[in-house]
Amino acid sequence: MATILFAAAAERWETYEPHLRTALQAQGLGDTVLGTDCDPGDVDYIIYAPNSDVQDFTAFPRLKAVLSLWAGVEGIVGNTTLRVPLTRMVDAGLSDGMLEWVTGHVLRHHLGIDAHIHGQDGIWRPDVPPLARDRTVAVLGLGALGATCATALAALNFNVTGWSRSPKKLAGAQTYHGPNGLETCLATAQIAVLLLPDTPATENTLNARTLALMPRGAVILNPGRGPLIDDSALLAALDTGQIGHATLDTFRVEPLPEAHPFWAHPRVTVTPHIASETRPQTASESIARNIARAEAGQPLHHLVDRALGY
């Protein structure tokens, strides 16, 4: 019988508990001890969010694995007390939420919907957008979320390109990798979607140099992580028209401070980190499946590579 500690913000427990118990029961783990105040000496697994009080994992001598509730693991991957396998959150709810946000905003900018919403001034504007097949959308980051979005955009007939740090193939998209590949990918990106992890190697992926590589008037969508973009460089590119618009869902500091220039900039749309939220039901099912695998002696899914940071 396994003991599982739920270590996340206290208000999450009431929401997650019934879903976790149902999911564990479905995996044949109904006799599992699950709680927020387990004896550290008995804990086999920790369901974890970095905003919990648990920071020292040496207090759990029986610990087999830590399962993150978040897709991003930058808040835990560098913890030197964590010496057991760490998994990141990959589940259908996250993928579906991200897919809907990305697809919606790509279509918004592709069709020029803002001009019609804000242009109700009696002026007839018969500007016709290109067909999707004539619009290049670049997806930077081809993990689970990036691949899902790139595949869906290709199905809508967009000309999809993709970039990742290491080589990856994706049906329906031209893919690139490495520093030279990033430059090639950005050179044709009329709309760029950032879905890279937050690591030292990805910080400021979009900076003054790389933003200048993009077609003039290109659009940036960032539902990934705030540090992927150099804020000052983006603001400068927006001011000159090199970048036509930026729709941003993630930021270096959250909530985004009231005084931040993104709020008032006419070419910026701010959404409050809502592109993809962990859904308790689907997240609980994903975690329960992984724990069942571990208890059966099978390898865990979605393991984090500590060297890469994701």
C-alpha positions in Angstrom: 0.0 0.0 0.0 1.5 3.3 -1.2 1.4 6.6 0.7 1.0 9.8 -1.4 1.6 13.3 -0.1 -0.3 16.1 -1.8 2.1 19.1 -1.6 0.7 22.1 -3.3 -1.1 25.3 -2.3 -3.5 24.5 0.5 -6.6 25.7 -1.4 -5.9 23.1 -4.1 -6.5 20.1 -1.9 -10.3 20.5 -1.7 -10.5 20.6 -5.5 -8.1 17.8 -6.2 -8.9 15.3 -3.5 -12.1 13.8 -5.0 -10.5 13.6 -8.5 -7.4 11.9 -7.2 -9.3 9.4 -5.1 -11.5 8.5 -8.1 -8.5 8.2 -10.4 -6.5 6.1 -8.0 -9.5 3.8 -7.5 -9.8 3.4 -11.3 -6.1 2.3 -11.4 -6.6 -0.4 -8.7 -5.0 1.8 -6.0 -8.1 2.4 -3.9 -6.3 1.4 -0.7 -3.6 4.1 -1.1 -3.1 6.6 1.7 -3.5 10.1 0.3 -3.3 13.3 2.3 -1.6 16.6 3.0 -0.1 15.7 6.4 1.5 12.3 5.9 4.4 11.1 8.1 7.5 11.9 6.0 8.9 8.4 6.8 5.9 6.8 5.1 5.7 8.8 1.9 6.3 7.0 -1.3 5.2 9.6 -3.8 4.7 13.4 -3.7 2.2 15.1 -5.9 3.9 18.5 -6.1 3.6 22.2 -7.0 6.6 24.5 -6.4 4.5 26.9 -4.4 4.1 24.3 -1.6 5.9 24.3 1.7 7.9 21.2 0.8 11.4 22.3 -0.3 13.7 19.7 1.4 13.1 16.2 0.0 15.7 14.6 2.2 13.0 14.3 4.8 11.3 11.5 2.8 13.6 8.4 3.1 11.1 6.1 1.2 10.4 8.6 -1.6 10.2 6.9 -5.0 9.1 9.8 -7.3 7.8 13.4 -7.4 5.0 14.1 -9.8 4.6 17.7 -10.8 1.1 19.2 -11.2 2.6 21.8 -13.5 3.9 21.4 -17.1 6.8 23.8 -16.3 9.3 22.4 -13.8 11.8 25.3 -13.6 10.8 25.9 -10.0 11.9 22.4 -8.8 14.4 21.0 -11.3 17.3 22.7 -9.7 16.5 21.5 -6.2 19.6 19.6 -5.1 17.7 17.7 -2.4 15.6 16.0 -5.0 17.3 12.8 -5.9 14.4 10.7 -7.1 12.7 10.7 -10.5 10.7 13.8 -11.3 7.8 13.9 -13.8 6.2 16.9 -15.5 2.5 17.2 -16.1 1.3 16.1 -19.5 -2.4 15.5 -19.9 -5.3 16.0 -22.3 -6.7 19.0 -20.4 -3.4 20.9 -20.7 -3.1 20.1 -24.4 -6.7 20.9 -25.2 -6.6 24.2 -23.4 -3.4 25.3 -25.1 -4.7 24.2 -28.5 -7.8 26.3 -28.1 -5.9 29.4 -27.0 -3.2 29.1 -29.7 -5.7 28.3 -32.5 -8.0 31.1 -31.5 -5.3 33.8 -31.4 -3.6 32.6 -34.6 -6.9 32.8 -36.4 -7.6 36.2 -34.8 -4.4 37.7 -36.2 -4.5 35.8 -39.5 -8.0 37.1 -40.2 -7.3 40.6 -38.9 -10.3 40.4 -36.6 -9.1 43.3 -34.3 -9.5 45.8 -37.2 -13.2 44.9 -37.5 -13.9 44.8 -33.8 -12.3 48.2 -33.1 -13.0 49.8 -36.5 -16.8 50.3 -36.2 -16.4 53.9 -37.4 -18.4 53.9 -40.7 -15.4 53.2 -42.9 -15.7 50.3 -45.3 -12.4 48.3 -45.1 -12.5 45.5 -47.7 -9.1 44.1 -46.8 -9.1 40.4 -47.5 -6.6 38.2 -45.6 -4.5 35.6 -47.4 -5.6 32.0 -47.3 -4.1 30.0 -44.5 -1.9 28.1 -46.9 -0.2 31.4 -47.7 0.4 32.3 -44.0 3.5 30.8 -42.3 3.1 30.1 -38.6 6.2 29.0 -36.7 5.9 27.0 -33.5 9.0 27.3 -31.3 9.1 24.3 -29.1 7.9 20.9 -30.3 7.2 19.1 -27.0 3.8 17.7 -26.3 2.0 21.1 -26.3 3.9 22.5 -29.3 3.5 19.4 -31.4 -0.3 19.3 -30.7 -0.7 23.0 -31.7 1.5 22.6 -34.8 -0.4 19.6 -36.0 -3.8 21.4 -35.5 -2.6 24.5 -37.4 -1.4 22.3 -40.2 -4.8 20.7 -40.4 -6.3 24.2 -40.8 -4.0 24.5 -43.9 -1.5 26.9 -42.4 2.0 26.7 -43.7 3.5 25.4 -40.4 7.2 25.4 -39.5 8.6 24.3 -36.2 11.8 24.7 -34.3 13.3 22.8 -31.3 16.8 22.6 -29.8 17.2 19.0 -30.9 16.1 17.4 -34.1 12.4 16.4 -34.3 10.1 15.4 -37.1 6.4 16.4 -37.3 3.9 15.4 -39.9 2.6 18.4 -41.8 5.4 20.8 -40.7 8.9 21.7 -41.9 11.1 21.4 -38.8 14.4 23.0 -37.9 16.7 22.7 -34.9 19.8 24.4 -33.4 20.9 28.0 -33.6 21.0 28.1 -37.4 17.7 26.4 -37.6 16.1 29.0 -35.4 17.3 31.8 -37.7 15.9 30.0 -40.8 12.6 29.3 -39.0 12.1 32.9 -37.9 13.0 34.4 -41.3 9.6 33.3 -42.7 7.5 33.4 -39.5 4.6 35.7 -40.0 3.1 34.4 -36.8 5.4 32.9 -34.1 4.0 30.8 -31.2 6.4 30.3 -28.3 6.0 27.0 -26.5 9.5 26.4 -25.3 10.4 25.4 -21.7 12.0 28.0 -19.4 15.7 27.0 -19.1 18.9 29.0 -19.1 19.3 27.9 -22.8 15.9 29.3 -23.9 16.0 32.6 -22.0 15.6 35.6 -24.4 15.1 33.3 -27.4 13.4 36.3 -28.9 15.8 39.3 -28.5 16.8 42.3 -30.6 18.8 40.2 -33.1 16.2 37.4 -33.6 13.2 39.7 -33.7 14.9 41.6 -36.5 15.1 38.3 -38.5 11.3 38.1 -38.7 9.2 39.5 -41.6 8.2 43.1 -40.9 4.9 43.3 -39.1 5.1 39.7 -37.8 3.0 38.7 -34.8 4.3 37.1 -31.6 2.1 34.7 -29.4 3.7 33.7 -26.1 1.7 31.2 -24.1 4.9 29.4 -23.0 7.1 31.2 -20.5 7.8 34.9 -19.8 11.6 34.7 -19.9 11.6 33.4 -23.5 11.3 37.1 -24.6 13.6 40.1 -23.9 10.8 42.5 -22.9 12.8 45.7 -23.8 13.7 44.3 -27.2 10.1 43.4 -27.9 8.8 46.8 -26.9 11.4 48.4 -29.2 10.4 46.2 -32.1 6.7 47.0 -31.5 7.5 50.7 -31.5 9.2 50.5 -34.9 6.6 48.2 -36.5 9.1 45.4 -37.0 6.7 43.4 -34.8 3.1 44.2 -35.6 1.5 42.8 -32.5 2.3 40.6 -29.5 -0.3 38.6 -27.6 1.3 37.5 -24.3 0.0 35.1 -21.7 3.1 34.6 -19.6 5.5 37.1 -18.1 8.7 37.3 -16.1 6.7 38.7 -13.1 3.1 37.5 -12.5 0.7 39.0 -12.0 2.0 41.5 -14.5 2.7 44.7 -12.6 0.2 47.6 -13.3 3.0 49.9 -14.3 4.4 47.5 -16.9 4.4 49.1 -20.4 2.8 46.0 -21.9 -0.6 47.0 -20.4 -0.8 50.3 -22.2 1.0 49.4 -25.5 -1.5 49.6 -28.4 0.2 46.6 -30.1 0.1 44.3 -27.1 -2.6 42.0 -25.8 -2.2 40.7 -22.3 -4.0 37.6 -21.1 -3.5 36.6 -17.5 -1.8 33.2 -17.8 -4.9 31.4 -18.9 -3.8 29.7 -22.1 -3.5 26.3 -20.5 -4.4 25.5 -16.9 -4.0 22.2 -15.2 -7.5 20.7 -14.9 -7.9 18.6 -11.7 -9.8 15.7 -13.3 -7.5 15.1 -16.2 -4.3 15.9 -14.2 -5.4 13.4 -11.5 -5.9 10.7 -14.1 -2.5 11.3 -15.6 -0.8 11.2 -12.1 -2.7 8.0 -11.1 -1.7 6.2 -14.3 1.9 7.1 -13.6 1.8 5.9 -10.0 0.2 2.7 -11.1 3.1 2.2 -13.6 5.6 2.8 -10.8 3.9 0.4 -8.5 3.9 -2.3 -11.2 7.6 -1.8 -11.8 7.2 0.0 -15.1 9.1 3.1 -16.1 7.4 6.4 -15.4 6.1 8.5 -18.3 7.1 12.2 -18.8 10.4 12.0 -16.9 12.3 15.3 -16.6 15.8 15.4 -17.9 17.7 17.3 -15.2 20.5 18.2 -17.5 18.2 19.9 -20.0 15.8 21.3 -17.4 12.6 19.8 -18.7 
